[in-house]
């Protein structure tokens, strides 16, 4: 009720201000980037609350009317011409050099802030401004490809969005069959790991007694989940996704559930890319489930391996012989896993390579190659198990040769695992995964001796 009241109040203020601004203006809509930028300068120059809120709304509306070329011009100009006030910054630098003190340091800090940051703050005051700015960031990300000049602008936008979407503002809500339809539609639309085919499929994932779904929401995007996680409650750790998603499956009585399986995590807002919510979401859901179901003792993922096949085919450091490389060409066959003898041969080659992929292979910048692995390992999880033929969907075969993995979240080890990875690059892994790597070592030795 309070949010609705203040939203209505802001809308009223904005509309009154817009009425004042329109007096004496031509009625022709302005859709030119140069005129929009002049309006941004006027917004920065400072006006009363009503007219400033209205002007911010006007800027956002006119931005929406720009085509792709106009938006690119708009962003390039913000990056080039809306930086720090150079005269004020030079004065602050000289003052700091002549007599450094805390007051001068503060002046230097504020003088170095780009004008575009203040512009974005003022745009955020408009009714619906936060949502529009998130959408604007999505446009910026799309236009940044191949355009390094926009990187500074993106850093400023991320700096502000990270503050506005920090954990303190996020609200955890459970998604179930009683959740409003407009939110359920977004769960279907934004599921990025295992496609939700229809409403019946959605109901099987959120309605049964052994299923849960949770999402983070923000007060300014009240009906738009930012990120959501789907959870299966099971008796043991699963090694394949098909049984969890099967239409005809045996429900697990809640009193027998001992394991919570996070099998899908999806972001919904492209404009919030690079602003992490997932680690907070998983940890809070773990706490929520422990309160509801104290008998749960294992919290684990069943995760895809989206980068494995690309690494296998294109990387220069894949430790395979020519004979093994020839064998792996059979992975291009859509039904290779139905050949029992071929499957056994491939497993002997691919499982050690999967262990190498996680424990040894790195990007040119020294990072884990797999984006899902970076997320979970960086959050303090342990690589618990590599699951052969865990995902036989076309996507799973195409991206990971059917591999899935389990990442274990043991609350007492999360901080230790996170620090080891962040500071030393060490991957927390179970003995079963490390043994696969030893198998690879013996295989490489045999290759050298042969």
Secondary structure by P-SEA (a helix, b strand, c coil): caaaaaaaaaaaaaaaaaaaaaccccccccccaaaaaaaaaaaaccccaaaaaaaaaaaaaaaaaccaaaaaaaaaaaacccccaaaaaaaaaaaaaacccaaaaaaaaaaaccaaaaaaaaaaaccaaaaaaaaaaaaaaaaccccccaaaaaaaaaaaaaaaaccccbbbbbbcccccaaaaaaaaaaccccccccaaaaaaacccccbbbbbcccccccccccbbbbbbbcccccccccccccccccccccccccbbbbcbbbbcccccccccaaaaaaaaaaaaaaaacccccbbbbbcccccaaaaacccccccccaaaaaaacccccccccccaaaaaaaaaccaaaaaaacccccccccccccaaaaaaaaaccccccccccccccaaaaacccbbbbbbbbccccaaaaaaaaaccccccccaaaaaaaaaaaaaaaaaaac
